[in-house]
Amino acid sequence: MNLSTLLVFIPACFALNMAPGPNNLLSISNASRYGFMRACSGGLGRLLAFAIMIALAAVGLAAVLHTSELLFHAIKIVGAAYLFYLAVQLWRANGDSPVDEAAVSVGVGRLARQEFLVAIGNPKAILLFTAFLPQFVDRSGVITTQFAQLGAMFLALECVAIALYCYMGVYARRLFAKPSGKRLFNRICAGLLASAASFLLVARRG
């Protein structure tokens, strides 16, 4: 992969990483409730889901999503339902609970599972990998190797995005320090997650 390709790929890729999708909104919410490190560690679930999607795109399974209307709709309905569930839980969250007490009852595994399910329940993500990554593959070289390299860079930049969004969540926690402020912030995040679920429901394969 030459330097000119990287100079185009990295900024474009990072713009996708930083787009305010469901997982990034979830990172903000988790960081505001459970702290920076716990929310960042939970992002490992998202990375696993994306790694699986990149592998599936590399072997061509994404073509099935392009052609199977039933499979596409089944995945997006399940994903949207889970986002609505998270939105309801967040809306009902108690703003009086200190962050440290909440962190004791919620482990990293649960946050990682949330991140994984939100990511894997979005069929548009695997189609994005299918449409975006191949544009930077040199057909004259080893395609699988290049796909692996591009996927690894995407995941590395995703780690940066996770950290940045978690930092936003910590800053928001300080901004909304009072219980009433926490409840307001939780409900704003709940509304955004519900909106993301609604957008997912009306998403087309494209």
C-alpha positions in Angstrom: 0.0 0.0 0.0 1.6 3.3 -1.1 1.8 6.5 0.8 -0.7 8.4 -1.4 -3.4 5.8 -0.7 -2.8 6.1 3.1 -3.0 9.8 3.0 -6.5 9.5 1.5 -7.6 6.5 3.5 -6.7 7.6 7.1 -8.6 10.9 7.1 -11.6 9.4 5.4 -11.6 6.4 7.7 -11.3 8.6 10.8 -14.2 10.7 9.7 -16.3 7.4 9.6 -14.9 6.4 13.0 -16.0 9.8 14.5 -19.5 9.8 13.0 -22.0 10.0 15.9 -23.5 6.6 15.5 -25.2 4.4 18.1 -22.0 3.0 19.5 -20.4 6.4 19.9 -23.5 7.6 21.7 -23.4 4.6 23.9 -19.7 5.3 24.8 -20.7 8.9 25.9 -23.5 7.5 28.1 -21.4 4.8 29.6 -18.5 7.1 30.3 -20.8 9.6 32.0 -22.2 6.9 34.3 -19.3 4.5 34.9 -16.1 6.5 34.2 -13.5 6.8 31.4 -11.6 3.5 31.8 -14.6 1.3 32.2 -16.4 2.8 29.2 -13.2 2.5 27.0 -12.8 -1.2 28.1 -16.4 -1.8 27.1 -15.5 -0.6 23.6 -13.7 -3.9 23.1 -17.1 -5.4 22.4 -17.5 -3.0 19.5 -14.0 -3.8 18.1 -14.8 -7.5 18.2 -18.0 -6.9 16.2 -16.3 -4.8 13.7 -13.5 -7.3 13.3 -16.1 -10.0 12.6 -17.8 -7.7 10.0 -14.5 -6.9 8.3 -13.7 -10.6 8.0 -17.2 -11.3 6.6 -16.8 -8.5 4.1 -13.4 -9.9 3.1 -14.9 -13.4 2.3 -17.8 -11.9 0.5 -20.7 -12.7 2.9 -21.8 -9.1 2.6 -23.1 -9.9 -0.8 -25.8 -12.0 0.9 -27.0 -8.9 2.7 -27.1 -7.0 -0.6 -29.3 -9.7 -2.1 -31.4 -11.0 0.9 -34.1 -8.5 1.8 -35.4 -10.8 4.6 -32.0 -11.2 6.3 -31.2 -7.5 6.1 -34.6 -6.6 7.7 -34.3 -9.3 10.3 -30.9 -8.0 11.5 -31.9 -4.4 11.5 -35.2 -5.0 13.4 -33.3 -6.9 16.1 -30.6 -4.2 16.3 -33.2 -1.4 16.5 -35.1 -3.3 19.2 -32.0 -3.6 21.3 -31.3 0.2 20.9 -34.8 1.0 22.0 -34.3 -1.3 25.1 -31.1 0.6 26.0 -32.9 3.9 25.5 -35.6 2.9 27.9 -33.1 1.7 30.5 -31.2 5.0 30.2 -34.4 7.1 30.4 -35.3 5.3 33.6 -31.8 5.5 35.2 -31.5 7.1 38.6 -29.6 10.3 38.4 -28.9 10.2 42.2 -26.5 7.3 42.0 -22.8 8.3 42.2 -20.5 7.1 39.5 -18.5 4.9 41.8 -21.5 3.1 43.2 -22.8 2.4 39.7 -19.5 1.2 38.5 -19.4 -1.5 41.2 -22.6 -3.1 39.9 -21.8 -2.9 36.2 -18.8 -4.9 35.0 -16.8 -4.3 31.9 -18.2 -7.5 30.4 -21.7 -6.1 30.5 -20.6 -2.9 28.8 -18.6 -4.8 26.2 -21.7 -7.0 25.5 -23.8 -3.9 25.0 -21.3 -2.4 22.6 -21.0 -5.7 20.7 -24.8 -6.2 20.3 -25.3 -2.6 19.2 -22.6 -2.9 16.6 -23.5 -6.4 15.3 -27.2 -5.5 15.1 -26.5 -2.8 12.5 -26.4 -4.4 9.0 -25.4 -1.1 7.4 -22.0 -1.4 9.1 -21.0 -4.5 7.2 -22.2 -2.9 4.0 -20.1 0.1 4.8 -17.0 -2.1 5.1 -17.9 -3.7 1.8 -18.4 -0.3 0.0 -15.5 1.6 1.7 -12.5 -0.6 2.2 -12.3 -2.1 -1.3 -11.9 1.4 -2.8 -8.4 1.3 -1.3 -7.4 -2.2 -2.4 -4.9 -2.6 -5.3 -6.3 -5.4 -7.4 -2.8 -6.2 -8.7 -1.7 -7.1 -5.1 -2.8 -9.7 -2.6 -6.3 -8.6 -1.8 -6.8 -10.5 1.5 -3.5 -9.1 2.9 -4.5 -5.5 1.9 -8.0 -6.0 3.4 -6.4 -7.2 6.7 -4.2 -4.1 6.8 -7.0 -1.7 6.1 -9.2 -3.4 8.6 -6.4 -3.2 11.2 -6.0 0.5 10.6 -9.8 1.0 10.8 -9.8 -0.7 14.2 -6.9 1.3 15.5 -8.6 4.5 14.5 -11.8 3.2 16.1 -9.9 2.9 19.4 -9.0 6.6 19.2 -12.6 7.4 18.5 -13.8 5.4 21.5 -11.3 7.3 23.7 -12.4 10.7 22.4 -16.1 9.9 22.8 -15.6 8.5 26.3 -13.7 11.7 27.2 -16.7 13.7 26.0 -18.9 11.5 28.3 -16.6 12.3 31.3 -16.7 16.0 30.5 -20.5 15.8 30.2 -20.7 14.1 33.6 -18.8 17.0 35.2 -21.0 19.5 33.3 -24.2 17.8 34.6 -22.9 17.2 38.2 -26.2 17.6 40.0 -28.8 14.7 40.1 -31.2 16.7 38.0 -28.5 17.4 35.4 -27.6 13.7 35.3 -31.2 12.7 34.7 -31.4 15.3 31.9 -28.2 14.1 30.3 -29.3 10.4 30.5 -32.6 11.3 28.9 -30.9 13.3 26.1 -28.7 10.2 25.4 -31.8 8.0 25.6 -33.5 10.2 23.0 -30.5 10.1 20.7 -30.3 6.3 21.0 -34.0 6.0 20.2 -33.5 8.3 17.2 -30.6 6.1 16.0 -32.9 3.0 16.4 -35.6 4.8 14.3 -33.1 5.6 11.6 -31.9 2.0 11.6 -35.5 0.8 11.1 -36.0 2.9 8.0 -32.5 2.2 6.6 -32.3 0.7 3.2 -29.6 -1.6 1.9 -28.2 1.0 -0.5 
